[in-house]
Amino acid sequence: MATGRGRLLLQHWLGLQALRPPPGGVGAAPGSGGLRKGAGVEFADWTMLKQYARCGRTCDGSSAGCSVSLDGMPPEILLKILSYLDAVTLLCAGCVNKRFYHLANDNFIWIRIYSTAFSPKRSSWKVNSVVKTAVSANLLSVEDKEAGYWKKEYITKQIASVKAALAQLLKSVSPYTGLPVKTKEAIRISGLGWVIVLKEKSGREHVMEHAELSVNDSSVTIVWYGKNWPRLATLSTLNLCGVTPVFMDRSKIPTKNGPRWHSLIAKYSLSHFPESTMIGCDRLIRIFHLNPGLLVGLWKTEDELAFVTASLHLHRLAERSALGSAARPYELPPHTPRLDDTPEYGLHGYQLHVDMHSGGIFYLCSTFRNLFTKKGHIENGYAKLIVIHLKNNTEHLPLVGKVGLAWRTDVFDGCIKSCSIMDMTLLDEYGQPFWCFSAPVCLRSSPRPSDGPQFWGQTYHIDYVDSAGRLHMELVWIPETEEHFIVSLVLYLSVAKINHWFGTRY
């Protein structure tokens, strides 16, 4: 739009040049003098207009051969052009160069945008004296503020409105999962998305937009793949960030071209992939698990990036993806424990929900209630919470279908056997999320237990560990029915986490 206004100005000036009489009057030699100023006619920048005229005379008539530099236009004209832009376009214009940055910070432009967006809506067309006085005071205070003051005020209030809208949407919580019931709606309305920022050792950054996104019952799975990956040897770190539009407008579809707010979720090192982090492979790729919840696929032949998958649990996901900054993750609000003198407080009343899935296929979706442990089960800093007893056949559960982790790129796809994504949500006796995670897991072969029942099939185990605790699952492959059965599931809760959460001293 700015280029169009510049061309309009140029065409107007060239028209004046063609119609004006020669400086010496009718019949005078062309080019014998400059344009004579008539009575009451003033030009703000005479030198600049002559520059446009010279540009017009050197053009050969084709628009492709003639370019007008907006950077050379007078500031008064540029400010007038910028005053027609909306907030998003104005911010983008400020990224052109240093001059446009200062012009786009003009307080008179931003106070108009601010007043339009946040002025109180009135049903009557009449404006009382109080409102008139307030508007006049705002206009008088424009010159007293430093450049960019009203831009900062507008952006700050817009971000606050986004936070308030998200808080309102996430207020309703499911009594069964302890998670917000309108997470999908919050993601859609806020325009929330996720990117990975690949940082080279030289300092150069590559921002990758996600290729696929799926929302599950307890987690979100995001996939990145493409043909323009930088070489792995040049990379140092990977930052996983949530991105939200700075200006949220429910009446419009969110766009990726406008200014977006980055919120750091996790930071990973790409300098080394230990063999202990590899959880599976097939004939084309190897996959590595980087805690928390990141899956990196490398081509076997070239040892280069094939895809990246992030599995994010829904607990506090909207806050972590929108309320942090590009350099620091969102900090959870301080937890205030509920004090209670009940015997063995904090060791009973738990509820567990577990999902195992991949590519939209669920192998397990189960809920376990009224789980408890005892002081006598506390050992080595962990409280043992038995969910499925090994010796109780009635508690054993089958996995539906053959477990495998589906993957794809823009060229190939495949499935890695015995791997999947596990989502776990453990609620305390008040229905609050106590321990949550979403991460890739792998079924690994294990020896038969010597102190338990003897099964006919091959035995496997799944292990997961983080700062809140450990999970250990034992499974048996039944050849006759060709399915896995979960014969044991035990959680080891961190005693430090229990004491912090409930205010106890175990």
C-alpha positions as CSV (number, residue, x, y, z in Angstrom):
1,M,0.0,0.0,0.0
2,A,2.9,2.3,0.8
3,T,4.5,1.7,-2.6
4,G,1.1,2.5,-4.3
5,R,0.9,5.8,-2.5
6,G,4.5,6.7,-3.6
7,R,3.6,6.0,-7.2
8,L,0.5,8.1,-6.9
9,L,2.5,11.0,-5.6
10,L,5.0,10.6,-8.4
11,Q,2.3,10.5,-11.1
12,H,0.7,13.6,-9.7
13,W,4.1,15.5,-9.8
14,L,4.8,14.4,-13.3
15,G,1.4,15.6,-14.4
16,L,2.2,19.0,-12.9
17,Q,5.6,19.0,-14.7
18,A,3.8,18.4,-18.0
19,L,1.2,21.1,-17.5
20,R,3.3,23.9,-16.1
21,P,4.5,26.8,-18.5
22,P,8.2,27.4,-19.0
23,P,9.9,29.5,-16.3
24,G,10.3,32.4,-18.6
25,G,6.7,32.4,-19.8
26,V,5.1,31.0,-22.9
27,G,7.6,30.4,-25.6
28,A,10.6,30.4,-23.3
29,A,13.2,27.7,-23.8
30,P,12.5,24.6,-21.9
31,G,14.9,23.8,-19.1
32,S,16.0,27.4,-18.8
33,G,15.0,27.7,-15.1
34,G,13.3,26.2,-12.1
35,L,9.6,26.1,-11.3
36,R,8.4,29.5,-10.2
37,K,6.4,29.4,-7.0
38,G,3.0,31.0,-7.4
39,A,1.1,33.0,-4.9
40,G,0.1,31.0,-1.9
41,V,1.8,27.8,-3.1
42,E,4.4,26.1,-0.8
43,F,6.3,22.8,-1.2
44,A,7.4,21.0,1.9
45,D,10.5,19.5,0.3
46,W,11.4,21.1,-3.0
47,T,14.6,19.1,-3.4
48,M,12.8,15.8,-2.9
49,L,10.1,16.6,-5.5
50,K,12.9,17.5,-8.0
51,Q,14.4,14.1,-7.3
52,Y,11.1,12.4,-8.2
53,A,10.9,14.4,-11.4
54,R,14.5,13.4,-12.4
55,C,13.5,9.8,-11.7
56,G,10.5,10.2,-14.0
57,R,12.5,11.7,-16.8
58,T,15.1,8.9,-16.7
59,C,12.4,6.2,-16.9
60,D,11.8,4.7,-20.3
61,G,8.1,4.4,-19.7
62,S,8.0,0.9,-18.2
63,S,7.0,0.6,-14.6
64,A,9.5,-2.2,-14.1
65,G,12.4,0.1,-14.9
66,C,11.4,2.9,-12.5
67,S,11.4,2.4,-8.7
68,V,10.5,5.0,-6.1
69,S,12.3,4.8,-2.8
70,L,9.9,5.1,0.1
71,D,12.9,5.7,2.4
72,G,13.6,8.9,0.5
73,M,10.1,10.4,1.0
74,P,9.5,13.2,3.5
75,P,8.6,12.1,7.0
76,E,5.3,14.0,6.9
77,I,4.1,11.9,3.9
78,L,5.3,8.6,5.4
79,L,3.6,9.4,8.7
80,K,0.4,10.1,6.8
81,I,0.7,6.7,5.0
82,L,1.5,4.8,8.2
83,S,-1.6,6.4,9.9
84,Y,-3.8,4.3,7.6
85,L,-2.2,1.0,8.7
86,D,-3.5,-1.4,11.4
87,A,-1.4,-2.4,14.4
88,V,-0.1,-5.6,12.8
89,T,1.0,-4.0,9.6
90,L,2.4,-1.0,11.4
91,L,4.6,-3.3,13.5
92,C,5.8,-5.1,10.4
93,A,6.6,-1.7,8.7
94,G,8.7,-0.9,11.8
95,C,11.0,-3.8,11.0
96,V,12.1,-2.4,7.6
97,N,15.0,-0.2,8.8
98,K,15.9,2.2,11.6
99,R,14.1,5.1,10.1
100,F,10.9,3.2,9.6
101,Y,11.2,1.9,13.2
102,H,11.2,5.4,14.6
103,L,8.4,6.6,12.3
104,A,6.3,3.5,13.2
105,N,6.7,4.5,16.9
106,D,4.8,7.7,16.5
107,N,2.6,8.3,19.5
108,F,-0.1,10.1,17.6
109,I,-0.6,7.0,15.4
110,W,-0.6,4.6,18.3
111,I,-2.9,6.6,20.6
112,R,-5.5,6.5,17.9
113,I,-5.1,2.7,17.6
114,Y,-5.2,2.3,21.4
115,S,-8.3,4.5,21.8
116,T,-10.1,2.6,19.0
117,A,-9.3,-0.8,20.6
118,F,-9.9,-0.1,24.3
119,S,-12.2,2.9,24.5
120,P,-15.4,2.2,26.3
121,K,-18.3,1.3,24.0
122,R,-21.3,3.6,24.4
123,S,-24.9,3.0,23.2
124,S,-25.5,6.7,22.8
125,W,-23.8,8.8,20.1
126,K,-23.5,11.8,22.5
127,V,-20.2,12.2,24.3
128,N,-20.4,13.8,27.7
129,S,-17.9,16.4,29.0
130,V,-16.0,13.8,31.1
131,V,-15.2,11.7,28.1
132,K,-14.2,14.9,26.1
133,T,-11.9,16.0,28.9
134,A,-10.3,12.5,29.1
135,V,-9.7,12.4,25.3
136,S,-8.2,15.9,25.4
137,A,-6.0,15.0,28.2
138,N,-4.7,11.9,26.4
139,L,-4.0,14.0,23.2
140,L,-2.2,16.6,25.3
141,S,-0.1,13.9,26.9
142,V,1.2,12.5,23.7
143,E,4.0,14.9,23.3
144,D,5.0,14.4,27.0
145,K,5.7,10.7,26.4
146,E,8.7,9.1,24.9
147,A,8.5,7.7,21.4
148,G,6.8,4.4,21.4
149,Y,5.1,4.8,24.7
150,W,1.6,4.2,23.3
151,K,2.8,1.3,21.2
152,K,4.1,-0.4,24.4
153,E,0.9,0.4,26.2
154,Y,-1.2,-1.1,23.3
155,I,0.9,-4.3,23.1
156,T,0.9,-4.7,26.9
157,K,-2.9,-4.5,27.1
158,Q,-3.3,-6.8,24.1
159,I,-1.2,-9.5,25.8
160,A,-3.1,-9.0,29.1
161,S,-6.4,-9.5,27.2
162,V,-5.0,-12.8,25.6
163,K,-4.0,-14.0,29.1
164,A,-7.5,-13.1,30.5
165,A,-9.2,-14.9,27.6
166,L,-7.1,-18.0,28.0
167,A,-7.8,-18.1,31.8
168,Q,-11.5,-17.8,31.2
169,L,-11.5,-20.7,28.7
170,L,-9.4,-22.9,30.9
171,K,-11.4,-22.3,34.1
172,S,-13.6,-25.3,33.6
173,V,-11.9,-28.6,34.7
174,S,-13.0,-32.2,34.1
175,P,-13.6,-34.1,37.3
176,Y,-12.3,-37.3,35.7
177,T,-9.0,-36.2,34.3
178,G,-8.3,-33.0,36.3
179,L,-7.5,-31.2,33.0
180,P,-9.3,-28.3,31.4
181,V,-12.2,-29.4,29.2
182,K,-11.8,-26.6,26.6
183,T,-8.1,-26.9,25.7
184,K,-8.9,-27.6,22.1
185,E,-11.1,-24.5,21.9
186,A,-8.4,-22.4,23.7
187,I,-5.8,-23.6,21.1
188,R,-8.1,-22.7,18.2
189,I,-9.3,-19.3,19.4
190,S,-5.9,-18.1,20.6
191,G,-4.1,-19.2,17.4
192,L,-1.7,-21.2,19.6
193,G,1.0,-23.1,17.7
194,W,4.5,-24.5,18.3
195,V,7.8,-24.0,16.6
196,I,11.3,-25.4,17.0
197,V,14.3,-23.1,16.9
198,L,17.4,-24.8,15.7
199,K,20.6,-23.0,16.7
200,E,23.8,-23.4,15.0
201,K,27.2,-23.3,16.7
202,S,27.9,-20.1,14.8
203,G,24.8,-18.4,16.3
204,R,22.5,-18.7,13.3
205,E,18.9,-19.7,14.0
206,H,16.4,-21.7,11.9
207,V,12.7,-21.4,12.9
208,M,10.7,-24.5,11.8
209,E,6.9,-24.4,11.6
210,H,5.1,-27.6,12.5
211,A,3.9,-29.9,9.7
212,E,1.3,-31.9,11.7
213,L,-0.6,-31.3,14.9
214,S,-3.0,-33.7,16.7
215,V,-4.8,-33.1,20.0
216,N,-5.4,-36.3,22.1
217,D,-7.3,-36.8,25.3
218,S,-4.4,-35.9,27.5
219,S,-1.7,-34.5,25.2
220,V,-0.8,-32.7,22.0
221,T,1.5,-34.3,19.4
222,I,3.4,-32.0,17.1
223,V,5.6,-33.1,14.2
224,W,8.2,-31.3,12.1
225,Y,9.7,-32.6,8.9
226,G,10.8,-31.1,5.6
227,K,13.6,-31.0,3.0
228,N,15.5,-28.0,4.4
229,W,17.0,-29.3,7.6
230,P,20.4,-27.8,8.5
231,R,23.2,-30.3,8.9
232,L,23.2,-31.9,12.3
233,A,26.9,-31.4,12.8
234,T,26.4,-27.6,12.7
235,L,23.7,-27.5,15.3
236,S,24.1,-27.0,19.1
237,T,20.7,-26.7,20.6
238,L,17.0,-27.0,19.9
239,N,14.4,-24.8,21.5
240,L,10.8,-25.8,21.7
241,C,8.5,-22.8,21.8
242,G,4.9,-22.0,21.9
243,V,3.8,-19.1,19.6
244,T,0.7,-17.0,19.8
245,P,-0.4,-13.9,17.8
246,V,0.3,-10.8,19.8
247,F,-3.1,-9.4,18.7
248,M,-5.8,-12.0,19.2
249,D,-9.0,-11.4,17.2
250,R,-11.7,-14.0,17.5
251,S,-13.4,-12.8,14.4
252,K,-10.4,-13.5,12.2
253,I,-8.5,-16.6,11.4
254,P,-5.0,-16.4,13.1
255,T,-2.2,-15.8,10.7
256,K,1.5,-16.8,10.9
257,N,2.6,-13.6,9.1
258,G,1.8,-11.2,11.9
259,P,3.8,-10.5,15.1
260,R,3.9,-13.5,17.4
261,W,4.8,-14.0,21.0
262,H,7.4,-16.8,21.7
263,S,7.2,-18.8,24.9
264,L,10.1,-21.2,25.6
265,I,8.9,-24.6,26.7
266,A,12.1,-26.7,26.8
267,K,15.7,-26.5,25.6
268,Y,17.6,-29.5,24.3
269,S,21.2,-30.2,23.3
270,L,21.9,-31.6,19.9
271,S,25.6,-31.9,20.2
272,H,25.5,-35.6,21.2
273,F,23.0,-38.5,21.1
274,P,24.0,-41.2,23.5
275,E,23.0,-44.8,22.6
276,S,21.1,-44.9,25.9
277,T,18.6,-42.4,24.5
278,M,17.9,-44.5,21.4
279,I,14.5,-46.2,21.9
280,G,14.0,-47.9,18.5
281,C,14.8,-48.1,14.8
282,D,13.7,-49.6,11.5
283,R,15.5,-50.0,8.1
284,L,15.5,-46.2,7.4
285,I,15.7,-44.3,10.7
286,R,16.8,-44.4,14.3
287,I,14.7,-42.5,17.0
288,F,16.1,-40.9,20.1
289,H,14.2,-39.7,23.2
290,L,15.3,-36.4,24.7
291,N,13.6,-35.6,28.0
292,P,11.1,-34.1,28.3
293,G,8.9,-35.5,25.6
294,L,11.0,-34.9,22.5
295,L,11.5,-37.6,19.8
296,V,14.3,-37.0,17.2
297,G,14.5,-39.2,14.1
298,L,17.8,-39.6,12.3
299,W,18.4,-41.1,8.9
300,K,20.5,-44.3,9.2
301,T,22.5,-43.7,6.1
302,E,23.5,-40.0,6.6
303,D,22.9,-39.6,10.3
304,E,21.0,-36.4,9.6
305,L,17.6,-35.1,10.9
306,A,14.6,-36.8,9.4
307,F,11.8,-35.5,11.7
308,V,11.2,-34.1,15.2
309,T,8.1,-35.0,17.3
310,A,7.1,-33.3,20.5
311,S,4.6,-34.8,22.9
312,L,3.2,-32.3,25.3
313,H,0.9,-33.1,28.2
314,L,-2.2,-30.9,28.4
315,H,-1.6,-29.9,32.1
316,R,-0.7,-26.2,32.1
317,L,0.0,-26.5,28.4
318,A,-1.7,-23.2,27.4
319,E,0.1,-21.3,30.1
320,R,3.5,-22.8,29.2
321,S,3.0,-22.2,25.5
322,A,1.7,-18.6,25.8
323,L,2.8,-16.9,29.1
324,G,6.6,-17.5,29.1
325,S,9.2,-15.6,27.1
326,A,11.6,-16.5,24.3
327,A,14.4,-16.8,26.8
328,R,12.7,-18.1,29.9
329,P,9.9,-20.8,30.4
330,Y,6.7,-20.0,32.2
331,E,7.0,-20.4,35.9
332,L,4.3,-22.3,37.7
333,P,2.6,-20.4,40.5
334,P,3.8,-21.4,43.9
335,H,1.9,-24.4,45.4
336,T,0.2,-24.0,48.7
337,P,-0.2,-27.4,50.5
338,R,-3.5,-28.3,52.2
339,L,-2.6,-29.2,55.7
340,D,-4.4,-32.2,57.2
341,D,-3.7,-34.3,60.3
342,T,-5.2,-37.5,58.7
343,P,-2.9,-40.5,59.3
344,E,-0.6,-41.2,56.3
345,Y,-1.9,-38.0,54.7
346,G,-0.7,-37.7,51.1
347,L,-0.4,-41.5,50.6
348,H,-3.9,-42.4,49.6
349,G,-6.8,-41.3,47.4
350,Y,-4.9,-41.2,44.2
351,Q,-6.5,-41.6,40.7
352,L,-4.5,-42.6,37.6
353,H,-5.3,-42.2,33.9
354,V,-2.9,-43.8,31.4
355,D,-3.0,-43.7,27.6
356,M,-0.7,-45.4,25.0
357,H,-1.2,-44.2,21.5
358,S,0.5,-43.5,18.1
359,G,-0.8,-41.9,14.9
360,G,-4.4,-41.6,16.2
361,I,-4.5,-45.3,17.3
362,F,-4.9,-46.0,21.0
363,Y,-3.5,-49.2,22.5
364,L,-4.5,-48.4,26.0
365,C,-6.9,-46.0,27.7
366,S,-7.6,-46.9,31.4
367,T,-8.4,-45.2,34.6
368,F,-7.5,-46.5,38.1
369,R,-9.2,-45.1,41.2
370,N,-8.7,-45.3,45.0
371,L,-4.9,-46.0,44.8
372,F,-2.9,-45.8,48.0
373,T,0.4,-46.7,49.6
374,K,1.8,-46.9,53.1
375,K,4.7,-45.6,55.2
376,G,6.1,-49.1,55.1
377,H,6.3,-48.9,51.3
378,I,8.7,-45.9,51.4
379,E,12.2,-46.9,50.5
380,N,15.2,-45.0,49.0
381,G,13.3,-41.8,48.7
382,Y,10.3,-43.3,46.8
383,A,6.8,-44.4,47.9
384,K,5.7,-47.5,46.1
385,L,2.2,-47.2,44.6
386,I,1.0,-50.5,43.1
387,V,-1.6,-50.0,40.4
388,I,-1.7,-53.5,38.8
389,H,-0.7,-56.4,41.0
390,L,1.5,-59.1,39.3
391,K,-0.2,-62.0,41.1
392,N,-3.8,-60.8,40.6
393,N,-4.9,-62.1,37.2
394,T,-8.2,-60.1,37.3
395,E,-6.3,-56.8,37.2
396,H,-4.3,-57.7,34.1
397,L,-5.1,-55.6,31.0
398,P,-4.5,-56.2,27.2
399,L,-3.1,-53.7,24.8
400,V,-5.3,-53.3,21.8
401,G,-3.5,-54.1,18.5
402,K,0.2,-54.4,17.8
403,V,2.2,-51.6,19.4
404,G,4.1,-49.5,17.0
405,L,5.2,-45.8,16.6
406,A,4.1,-44.4,13.2
407,W,6.4,-41.8,11.6
408,R,6.4,-39.9,8.3
409,T,8.3,-37.3,6.4
410,D,7.6,-35.6,3.1
411,V,9.2,-38.5,1.3
412,F,9.0,-41.7,3.4
413,D,6.9,-43.1,6.2
414,G,7.1,-46.1,8.4
415,C,6.4,-47.7,11.8
416,I,8.8,-48.7,14.5
417,K,7.7,-51.8,16.4
418,S,7.3,-51.9,20.2
419,C,7.3,-48.1,20.6
420,S,4.5,-45.7,21.3
421,I,3.6,-42.4,23.2
422,M,2.5,-42.8,26.8
423,D,0.4,-40.1,28.5
424,M,0.0,-40.4,32.3
425,T,-2.0,-38.2,34.7
426,L,-2.0,-38.9,38.4
427,L,-4.5,-36.9,40.5
428,D,-4.3,-36.4,44.3
429,E,-7.2,-37.0,46.6
430,Y,-8.6,-33.5,45.8
431,G,-8.6,-34.2,42.1
432,Q,-5.6,-31.9,41.3
433,P,-2.9,-33.1,38.9
434,F,0.0,-34.4,41.0
435,W,2.3,-35.9,38.4
436,C,1.8,-35.6,34.6
437,F,3.9,-36.6,31.6
438,S,3.7,-37.4,28.0
439,A,6.7,-39.2,26.4
440,P,7.7,-41.8,23.9
441,V,8.3,-45.3,25.5
442,C,9.6,-48.6,24.2
443,L,8.8,-52.2,25.2
444,R,12.1,-53.9,26.0
445,S,12.7,-57.6,26.5
446,S,13.2,-58.6,30.1
447,P,13.9,-61.9,31.9
448,R,11.0,-63.8,33.5
449,P,10.3,-62.9,37.1
450,S,11.6,-65.5,39.5
451,D,9.3,-64.6,42.4
452,G,6.0,-64.3,40.4
453,P,3.8,-66.4,38.3
454,Q,5.3,-68.1,35.2
455,F,3.8,-66.9,31.9
456,W,3.9,-68.8,28.6
457,G,4.9,-65.8,26.4
458,Q,7.9,-63.5,26.2
459,T,8.0,-60.8,28.9
460,Y,8.7,-57.1,28.3
461,H,9.0,-54.0,30.5
462,I,8.5,-50.2,30.1
463,D,10.4,-47.7,32.3
464,Y,10.1,-44.0,32.7
465,V,11.7,-41.6,35.2
466,D,11.7,-37.9,35.9
467,S,12.0,-35.7,38.9
468,A,8.5,-36.5,40.2
469,G,8.9,-40.3,40.2
470,R,9.4,-43.5,38.3
471,L,7.0,-45.8,36.3
472,H,7.6,-49.5,35.8
473,M,5.3,-51.6,33.7
474,E,5.7,-55.3,32.9
475,L,4.0,-57.0,30.0
476,V,3.6,-60.5,28.5
477,W,3.2,-61.4,24.8
478,I,0.5,-64.0,24.3
479,P,1.2,-65.8,21.0
480,E,-2.2,-67.4,20.8
481,T,-4.1,-64.1,20.7
482,E,-1.1,-62.0,19.4
483,E,-1.4,-59.3,22.0
484,H,0.4,-57.8,24.9
485,F,-1.0,-58.1,28.5
486,I,0.0,-55.7,31.2
487,V,0.6,-57.9,34.3
488,S,2.2,-55.3,36.5
489,L,2.2,-51.5,36.9
490,V,3.9,-49.8,39.7
491,L,4.5,-46.1,40.4
492,Y,7.4,-44.9,42.6
493,L,6.5,-41.4,43.8
494,S,9.2,-39.1,44.9
495,V,9.0,-38.5,48.7
496,A,10.4,-35.0,48.2
497,K,7.5,-34.3,45.8
498,I,4.9,-35.7,48.3
499,N,6.3,-33.6,51.2
500,H,6.3,-30.5,49.0
501,W,2.8,-31.1,47.7
502,F,1.1,-32.0,51.0
503,G,3.3,-30.3,53.5
504,T,4.2,-33.6,55.1
505,R,7.6,-34.9,56.5
506,Y,7.9,-38.5,55.4
